[in-house]
Amino acid sequence: MILTTTPSVEGRTIAEYKGVVFGEVISGVNFLRDFAASIRNIVGGRSGSYEEELIKARNQAMEEMSSRARSLGADAVVGIDIDYEVLGEGGGMLMVTASGTAVKLA
């Protein structure tokens, strides 16, 4: 499965548009990560635990989107966009959405 943010795949022709596909992940962030991140916020530096959670959620959203494209008979997803949102009371949930157009290449 070819995944790209561009509207086409260089050197390939889009033979058929299969439709828009999405992958969504909502992930809870636990108390210990919040606590560690708040300390980092005070003393400076990067929050490795939040970064790991973000990477994991993004990868899962991309995998879900790819799986949905594959089920439509696509062999690529073009025009991919990834969005991030913080949800829930106190911002305790992270939502990652990946979307793009599933296509069949010639």
C-alpha positions in Angstrom: 0.0 0.0 0.0 1.5 3.3 -1.1 0.6 6.1 1.4 1.4 9.7 0.4 0.4 13.3 1.2 0.7 14.3 -2.4 -2.4 14.2 -4.7 -0.8 11.6 -7.0 1.9 8.9 -7.1 4.9 10.0 -9.2 5.3 7.8 -12.3 2.0 6.1 -11.8 -1.5 6.8 -13.2 -4.6 6.7 -11.0 -7.0 4.3 -12.8 -9.9 4.5 -10.3 -10.9 6.5 -7.3 -12.3 4.2 -4.6 -13.4 6.9 -2.1 -12.3 8.7 1.0 -11.0 6.6 3.8 -10.4 7.4 7.5 -8.5 5.9 10.4 -9.4 7.2 13.9 -7.8 6.5 17.2 -8.7 7.9 20.6 -6.1 7.2 23.2 -6.3 7.9 27.0 -3.3 9.4 28.7 -2.7 8.1 32.2 -2.0 10.0 35.4 1.7 9.1 35.6 2.3 10.4 32.1 0.4 13.6 33.0 2.5 14.0 36.1 5.8 13.4 34.4 4.8 15.8 31.6 3.8 18.5 34.1 7.3 18.3 35.7 8.8 18.6 32.2 6.6 21.6 31.6 8.1 23.3 34.7 11.8 22.4 34.2 11.8 22.3 30.4 12.6 19.5 28.0 10.6 17.1 25.9 8.0 14.7 27.2 9.1 11.3 25.9 6.0 9.5 27.2 3.6 11.9 25.4 5.7 11.7 22.2 5.6 7.9 22.3 1.8 7.9 22.8 1.4 10.4 19.9 3.6 8.3 17.6 1.7 5.1 18.5 -1.7 6.7 17.9 -0.6 8.2 14.6 0.7 4.8 13.4 -2.5 3.1 14.4 -4.6 5.7 12.6 -2.5 5.2 9.4 -2.8 1.4 9.7 -6.6 1.6 10.1 -6.9 3.9 7.1 -4.7 1.6 5.0 -6.7 -1.4 6.0 -10.0 0.3 5.0 -8.4 1.3 1.6 -7.3 -2.3 1.1 -10.8 -3.6 1.7 -12.0 -1.3 -1.1 -9.5 -2.8 -3.5 -7.1 0.2 -3.4 -3.4 -0.1 -3.7 -2.6 3.5 -2.6 -4.0 6.4 -0.5 -3.2 9.9 -1.8 -3.8 13.3 -0.3 -3.3 12.1 3.3 -4.1 14.5 6.1 -3.5 13.8 9.7 -5.3 15.8 12.4 -4.8 15.8 16.2 -7.3 16.8 18.9 -7.4 16.8 22.6 -10.7 15.6 24.1 -12.3 14.9 27.4 -12.5 16.7 30.7 -9.1 18.1 31.4 -7.8 17.1 28.0 -7.1 13.5 29.1 -7.8 12.0 25.7 -5.9 12.3 22.4 -7.6 11.8 19.1 -5.7 11.2 15.9 -7.5 11.1 12.5 -5.8 10.1 9.3 -7.8 10.6 6.0 -7.1 10.4 2.3 -8.4 9.2 -1.0 -8.1 5.4 -1.7 -7.1 4.8 -5.4 -6.3 2.0 -7.7 -3.2 2.6 -9.7 -2.8 1.6 -13.4 
